[in-house]
Amino acid sequence: VKIAATFLHRLAYAGHRHSRTIRPDQELKLLTPLLTALMLLGAPPSVQADTVRWKIDVTHSDLSFSIRHLVGRVRGEFLSWQGTLTGDPANWSGGSAMVTIDAATITTRNDRRDADLRSPNFFDVATYPVITFQSTAVTVTGESIVLTGNLTMHGVTRPVTLQGEVMGVTHGAGAERAGVHV
């Protein structure tokens, strides 16, 4: 799952003398596009042919971000997360998505910055260990997908809209797989 991260610009420089605590309402404004995602969905369990609950295959997906910081980019990811997508792979419209993220697993490969991101200055993972996205609507037009839903982090829930692409469904290696890039 890829995070389009123009939202984390204040999170990019831990320990910087200008860093400051971000209020939860500010943080959500920064994190609105949190779930830009590439989800490879594993083989679904046997249920009705038209509506299936797919588990996101985290071994073939990622929840990462790239943010602009000063004149460069900072990249990072969340290492522990899970999610599901429920719907008909022939037409995801009317389906649903749920993603749960362990906030403490954020990494930018910089120990000092990561410690600050986990601190009360930003994510405050001791108090708010989980970030969630729950869709309220899924709309597909052609190969375009729009997930509308609620993002909850730092104890605050805000509506977000995520746009992406349906990558298709494939059969192989004994399993059916679907790809969605949001």
N, C-alpha and C positions, 0 to 999 in steps of 0.2 A: 504494500500500500504506500503510495508516494504522497507525501505532504507537500503541497505547494506552499512555500513558507515565506511569502513576503510579510507574513504576520509575525514572525519572530524577531524582527529587527532589534528590539530592545533586549532580547534574550541572548543576542549573539556575543556580547562581550562581558563575560563574568568577571567580577573583580575590578572592572574598569571604574575609575574614580567618579564617573558620571552615572553609573548604574544606580537604579533606585527601585523601590518596591512598586509594583504595578497593581493597582486595584483590580479585583476580579472582573469588573465591568470593562476595564481597559484591556485586560488580558484576553477576554473573549473577542473583543474587536480585532485584536492582533491575530487571534487563532481561528477566525472564522473559516478559512479554507482548509482546516485541519486535515480532512480525510481525502485529499486527492489521492486516489488509490489505484494500484494495480492489484487486483484480487484474482488469484487463480483458485477457483472453487473446486474442491475435491469431489469425488464420487458421492452423489446424493444417496440417502437411504431410500428404501422402497416405500413410497407413499403415492398419493394420487398422481396420475400422469401429468395433470395440468399445473399443479402447485407442488413444488419440491423445496425442502430446506437444505441448502448447500452450506457446508462448513468451509470457511476460507482456509486454504492450504497455506499456512504461514511459512512452510519450507520453500514455497515457490512464489511468495509474495513479500512485500516489504512495506513498512510504515516509516517513510523517510522524508526528510525535508532539506531544502536548500534555500538559504536566505541571503539577501544582500546585506552586507555589513561594510560600512565605509566604501572602499572601492573594490572590494572583493566579495567572495561568497563563503558562507559557512554551511557545511553539510552535516547532517546528523540523522539519527533514527531512534525509534523506540524498539527495543529488542524483544519485549514480551507483550503480546497482544493476541486477541482472538476475535473472530467475528463470524456472522452468518448472513446469508442472503436467501430469502424465501421468495419463490415465484416460479413462473413458467419460463424456462429458458428460450422458448420460441417467442415470447413477448414478456419481458420483465415488468412492463407497466402494471401497476396495482400490487407489485410485490413489496417486500420490506427488507431493510438492512439493519444490522446491529453490530457495532464494533466496541470492544472494551480494551483499554490500553492501560498497562501498568506504568504510571507516570515516572516512577523511580528508575525505569530502564532507559531513560533518555541518554543518548551519548552523542557527543560531537567529536570524540576522540581527543578531548582536551580536559584532563582531570579537574583543573581549576574552574573552568567554565561550567562543566557538568555539575560540580558540587554546588555552584551558585544557582544553576537552573533548578536543582532539586530543593534548594533552600526556600525559606519564606519570602525571599526577594522575588521569586517567580512562581514555580509550580507548588511549592510548599507540600512536598510529597508525604511528609509525616502526617499532615492533617488531611490532605486530599490525594490519596494514593491512586485513584482511578479516574480516567478520562473516558467518557462514553459518547457514542453517537448512536441515536435511534431514529430511523427514518419515520416520517409521517406520510410520505408519498414517494412513489417511484414512477417516473414518466419516461417512456422511450419513444423516440421518433427516428426511424431508420436505424442508424448505428449510434445515435446520440442518446445518452442517458442522463437524467437529472434526478438526483436524490435530494429531497427536501426533508429536513428533520431537525432534531434538537441535539446540540452539542453541550455536554455538561463537563465543566472542569472548574476546579477551584471553588466548588460548591455553588456555581452559578450555571444556569441553563439558558441558552440562547438559540434562536432558530438560525439555521444555516442552509444554504443551497449549494450543492456540489454538482459540477457538470463533468461529463466524461464520455467514454466510448464503450460500447459493447464489442468485445473482441471476437466473440463467437463461442461455439461449443465443439468439442472434439471427442472422439472415442478412441481409446487406445490404452495399452498396458492394463487391460482389465477394468478400466474405469472411464466414466464420462466426466469431462472437465469443461468448465465454462470460464471465460476470461472477461473481466470488466475492469476498465481503466478509468478511475474517477479522480 
